[in-house]
């Protein structure tokens, strides 16, 4: 067959149709998701709950903040740590962190150490609108003493360059 044999191929030269591999029923020691005939067995490290990755959630996830009333003492205690965590979150298009950009409007914590951050984005059409709040939330949740965290995007008041710190303006060459 030549290099362009597909141009002149005949129907009888076509390969036979492929069939889907069959999956045997799960045995007591191997979940159905791991039992296939054509894949090598997977060694699951001890202590891992593979079902946690494949099972549907028990309750539907909620994006609504589950934060109780503001606890001024707990907020004052956690706020410096939260600010430091937020200073490690960057908009990929801007070489300044979200805190110095002035995107963070409010940080509150309740008595149970659940933290809520209200922030905005530079634009409603921000291409990183999913990534930035998600990264901020998980970095805050990783802090010692924080039970849970939520990041809520707000659009009022609208963001403007006047919200930026002096160091952010200097870094971006935005002199007044």
N, C-alpha and C positions, 0 to 999 in steps of 0.2 A: 504494500500500500504506500502511496505517495504522501507527501506533506499535506496536500489539499484533498485527501481522499474523502473527506466528509462531503465535498461538493458533488461527488458522483456516487455516493454510497447507495446501495440498494437496500430495500426494506429487510431482506433476509440477512444482511450484514449487520444489522442493528443488534446491540447486546440485549439479552433477555431482560425483562423488567425485574427490578429488585423488589424483594418482599421485606416487610418490616420484621425485625428480629422479635422473637417471642420472648415474653417475660414470664418465667415460672412463678407460681405462687410463693409467697414468703414463707420461710421456715421459721421455727421458733427462735433460732439464733441469728437470723439475718432478715432485716426489714425488706419489704418489697422494693423500695427505692434502690436498694443496693444489689438485689438479686437479678442479674441479667445473664444471658447465656454467652454473649460475646465479649463481656468485659471481665478483666481479672478481678478477683475478690479484693475488696478494699479493707485494709486494716484500720479500724477505728481506734484511736488512742483511748486508753482506759479513762473513764470519767466523762467522756463526751456524750452528750445526749443528741444523737443524730436526728431524732424525731423533732427536736426543737427547731431544726432548720426546715423541715418538710411539713410539719403539722400546721393546720390552719390556726390562727390565733383563737384563744378561748373567748375573748371579748374583742369587738372591733376596736382598732386603735383610734384614739381621739387626739386631735391636734389642739383641742381647747386646753388652755393652761389650767392645771389642777393646783393652783396656788391659793392658799388661804389668805386671811387678812394680813396686811403688812405688819411685820414685827420689827420695829426700829432698831432694837438691840442686835438681832440676828442679821439684819441688813447691814448695819455698820460693821459687824464682824466679818461678813462674807464679801462685802463690796470690794475691798482692795484685791482679794484673790481673783474675783470675777473680772475686774478691770485688767489685771495682768494676763488672764486667759484671753480676753478679747483683744488685747494688744498683739496676740499671735495670729489673729485672723486677718487676712488681707484680701482685698478685691484683686483678682488676678490681673486686672488691667491697670491698677493704680498701685505704685510702690509705697503706699502708706496704709497702716492698719486701720480697721474700722472704728476704733475708739478715737484715734487722732483725727480721723476724717469728720468726726462729729456725727456719726450715724447712730450712736447709742444715745437714746433719750432718757431711759430710766432703768434702774436695777433695783429690784425689790426681792426680799426673802420673807417667808413666813416662819412661824415658830417651829415647823417641822423641817426646816432647812431646804425647802423647795424654792427655787429661784426663778423669777420671771424677768426677762430682759425685753424691754420695748425698744425697738430700733427701726430705722428706715433704710432705704437704699438711695443711691444717688439719682436713680431714675426708675419709674415703674417698668421700663423696658430693659432693666439691667439683665444682661445675659447670665449673670451669676446669682440670680434671685433665688435659686434652689440651694446652691452650694454654700453660700455665705451663712445664712441662718442655721443650716444644718451643722456646719462645722463649728459655729459658735456654740450651739446647744451641746454638742458632744464634748467639747473642750470644757464647758462649764460643769457638765455632769461628771466629768472625770476628777474634779477638784475634791480634795479631802474635806469632808464635812457637808457636802452638798448631796441631798437625797435624790433630787430630780431637778430638771431644768426645762424651761420653755423659752423660745425666742419668738416674740410676736412682732410682725412687721406692721408698722403704722405709717400713714401718709400725712398725718397732721401733727405738728406743723410741717410743711414741706421742707426738705433739706435744701440748704444753700451754702455757698462757700464761706459765709460768715460763721458757720458752725465749726469750721475746721480750726484746729489748734495752730499756733504760730509756727511750730516745727513742721506741721503738715503743709502749711502754705509755703514755707521755705523750701521743703523737699520738692514741691511741685512747681516752684518758681512763680507762685501767685502772690506777688507783692501788692500791697494796697497803695 
